[in-house]
């Protein structure tokens, strides 16, 4: 089976017209750059930060894709305020929460959200990711494109705790599977809690090399 590498993209801000229904996925084979406006944000509680989300959308050149992590949502719950912000600003919404442990106290862990601009990709061609999703840690959407294939867009959150090494490995393997075995063009963004010496940390993280 022909494999498909993770697409590399740069955060550039071109002005191009709304496309309906199919987004134009332009790939320069020399630079491997896709003209997309992408934002990723660890919001540490989306329900308590609606104003920041609204600011991201309205003051950051109307991003095509917004990837949120640590939303701390519970399964099936997302406030009306957040949904209204997405509707008013013309974004499709997909969110994933971790399952709640009855013994767990306090807020939920993890949680990821993918927002897709309806001006870039019409809702009729945006589908839930076929997965396998890791609820609250890795999830997203598939977008149909004209060549008959799909573009997978994933939000990922890898907890920093050493107790979650197995979870980190599972997330990594799932991403690799999506891009190589399934052969999908894939964009992944989020918070991987990576440590590296260039970032003035004392130890590098080897699990994602």
C-alpha positions as CSV (number, residue, x, y, z in Angstrom):
1,X,0.0,0.0,0.0
2,X,1.3,3.4,-0.9
3,X,2.0,5.4,2.3
4,X,1.2,9.1,2.9
5,X,3.5,11.1,5.2
6,X,2.2,13.7,7.6
7,X,1.7,16.9,5.7
8,X,4.0,19.7,6.7
9,X,2.3,23.1,6.7
10,X,3.2,26.7,7.6
11,X,1.1,29.2,9.4
12,X,0.7,31.7,6.7
13,X,-2.3,34.0,6.2
14,X,-3.3,34.4,2.5
15,X,-6.6,35.9,1.5
16,X,-8.4,33.5,-0.7
17,X,-12.2,33.3,-1.5
18,X,-14.7,31.1,0.3
19,X,-14.9,27.7,-1.4
20,X,-18.1,25.7,-1.5
21,X,-18.2,22.9,-1.0
22,X,-14.7,21.6,-1.5
23,X,-11.6,23.3,0.0
24,X,-8.6,23.7,-2.2
25,X,-5.7,21.7,-0.7
26,X,-2.7,23.1,-2.5
27,X,0.5,21.3,-2.0
28,X,3.8,22.6,-3.3
29,X,6.0,19.5,-3.8
30,X,9.1,21.5,-3.4
31,X,8.3,23.3,-0.1
32,X,5.5,21.0,1.1
33,X,3.6,24.1,2.2
34,X,-0.2,24.3,2.5
35,X,-1.8,27.7,2.6
36,X,-3.8,27.2,5.7
37,X,-4.4,29.4,8.7
38,X,-4.2,27.1,11.7
39,X,-4.3,27.9,15.4
40,X,-3.7,25.5,18.3
41,X,-4.4,26.5,21.9
42,X,-4.3,24.7,25.2
43,X,-7.3,26.4,26.8
44,X,-7.3,24.6,30.2
45,X,-11.0,24.7,30.5
46,X,-12.9,25.9,27.4
47,X,-16.1,26.5,29.4
48,X,-14.5,29.2,31.5
49,X,-12.6,30.9,28.5
50,X,-15.3,31.7,25.9
51,X,-14.0,35.3,25.5
52,X,-10.5,34.1,24.6
53,X,-12.0,31.7,22.0
54,X,-14.0,34.5,20.5
55,X,-10.9,36.6,20.3
56,X,-8.9,33.9,18.6
57,X,-11.5,33.6,15.9
58,X,-12.1,37.3,15.3
59,X,-8.6,38.7,15.7
60,X,-6.4,36.0,14.1
61,X,-7.4,36.5,10.5
62,X,-10.3,34.0,10.7
63,X,-8.3,30.8,10.9
64,X,-9.4,27.8,8.8
65,X,-8.7,25.3,11.5
66,X,-8.6,25.7,15.3
67,X,-7.3,22.9,17.5
68,X,-8.1,23.1,21.2
69,X,-6.7,20.9,23.9
70,X,-7.4,20.4,27.7
71,X,-10.9,21.5,27.2
72,X,-11.9,19.6,30.4
73,X,-15.3,18.9,29.1
74,X,-17.4,15.9,30.1
75,X,-19.0,13.5,27.6
76,X,-21.8,15.2,25.7
77,X,-21.4,18.5,27.4
78,X,-20.5,21.8,25.8
79,X,-22.0,25.1,26.9
80,X,-24.4,27.0,24.8
81,X,-22.1,30.0,24.8
82,X,-19.3,28.0,23.1
83,X,-21.7,26.5,20.6
84,X,-23.1,30.0,19.8
85,X,-19.6,31.4,19.3
86,X,-18.9,28.7,16.7
87,X,-22.3,29.2,15.0
88,X,-22.0,33.0,14.9
89,X,-18.5,32.8,13.4
90,X,-19.4,30.1,10.9
91,X,-17.4,27.1,12.3
92,X,-18.2,23.4,12.3
93,X,-17.5,21.9,15.7
94,X,-16.3,18.5,16.8
95,X,-15.3,17.7,20.4
96,X,-14.2,14.7,22.3
97,X,-14.1,14.2,26.1
98,X,-12.5,11.6,28.3
99,X,-14.8,9.1,30.1
100,X,-15.5,10.1,33.7
101,X,-14.3,7.8,36.4
102,X,-16.8,7.6,39.2
103,X,-13.9,7.7,41.7
104,X,-12.4,10.7,40.1
105,X,-12.7,14.0,42.0
106,X,-12.6,17.4,40.5
107,X,-12.6,18.3,36.8
108,X,-12.3,16.0,33.9
109,X,-8.9,15.5,32.3
110,X,-7.9,16.1,28.7
111,X,-10.5,16.9,26.1
112,X,-9.9,18.1,22.5
113,X,-11.9,20.2,20.0
114,X,-11.6,20.7,16.3
115,X,-13.2,23.8,14.7
116,X,-13.4,24.0,10.9
117,X,-14.3,27.2,9.1
118,X,-17.4,26.6,7.0
119,X,-16.0,29.1,4.5
120,X,-13.0,26.8,3.9
121,X,-14.8,23.5,4.1
122,X,-18.5,23.2,3.7
123,X,-20.2,21.1,6.6
124,X,-21.5,18.7,4.0
125,X,-18.0,17.3,3.4
126,X,-16.8,17.3,7.0
127,X,-17.2,13.9,8.7
128,X,-16.3,12.5,12.1
129,X,-12.9,10.9,12.0
130,X,-13.0,7.1,11.4
131,X,-10.4,6.7,14.0
132,X,-9.7,4.8,16.1
133,X,-10.1,7.8,18.3
134,X,-8.7,8.0,21.8
135,X,-11.5,10.0,23.4
136,X,-10.4,13.2,25.1
137,X,-6.8,12.8,23.8
138,X,-6.9,12.2,20.0
139,X,-9.8,12.9,17.8
140,X,-10.8,14.9,14.8
141,X,-12.5,15.0,11.4
142,X,-12.1,13.8,7.9
143,X,-12.7,16.2,5.0
144,X,-13.5,15.0,1.6
145,X,-11.5,16.4,-1.3
146,X,-12.0,16.4,-5.0
147,X,-9.5,13.6,-5.7
148,X,-11.6,11.1,-3.9
149,X,-9.4,11.0,-0.9
150,X,-9.7,12.7,2.5
151,X,-7.8,15.1,4.6
152,X,-7.7,14.1,8.2
153,X,-7.4,16.8,10.8
154,X,-6.6,15.8,14.4
155,X,-6.3,17.5,17.7
156,X,-4.0,15.7,20.2
157,X,-3.3,16.1,23.9
158,X,-0.5,14.0,25.6
159,X,-0.5,14.3,29.4
160,X,2.8,15.2,31.0
161,X,2.6,12.6,33.8
162,X,5.0,9.7,33.8
163,X,2.0,7.5,34.6
164,X,0.7,8.1,31.2
165,X,3.5,6.7,29.1
166,X,1.3,4.0,27.7
167,X,-1.2,6.6,26.7
168,X,1.4,8.6,25.0
169,X,2.7,5.6,23.1
170,X,-0.9,4.7,22.1
171,X,-1.5,8.2,20.7
172,X,1.7,8.1,18.7
173,X,1.0,4.7,17.2
174,X,-2.5,5.8,16.3
175,X,-1.3,8.9,14.5
176,X,1.3,6.8,12.6
177,X,-1.4,4.3,11.7
178,X,-3.6,7.0,10.3
179,X,-0.9,8.4,8.1
180,X,0.8,5.2,6.9
181,X,-1.6,2.3,7.1
182,X,-4.7,4.3,6.1
183,X,-2.8,6.5,3.8
184,X,-4.6,9.7,4.7
185,X,-3.2,13.1,4.3
186,X,-3.1,14.2,7.9
187,X,-2.6,17.4,9.9
188,X,-2.0,17.0,13.6
189,X,-1.8,19.7,16.2
190,X,-2.1,20.1,19.9
191,X,-0.2,19.9,23.1
192,X,2.3,17.0,23.2
193,X,4.0,18.1,26.4
194,X,7.4,17.6,24.8
195,X,10.6,18.5,26.6
196,X,13.7,19.4,24.6
197,X,17.0,20.9,25.4
198,X,16.5,23.7,22.9
199,X,13.6,24.8,25.0
200,X,15.9,25.2,28.1
201,X,14.8,21.9,29.6
202,X,17.2,19.5,31.2
203,X,16.1,16.4,29.4
204,X,14.8,15.6,25.9
205,X,11.6,13.6,25.3
206,X,12.6,10.5,23.4
207,X,9.2,8.9,22.8
208,X,8.3,11.1,19.8
209,X,11.7,11.0,18.0
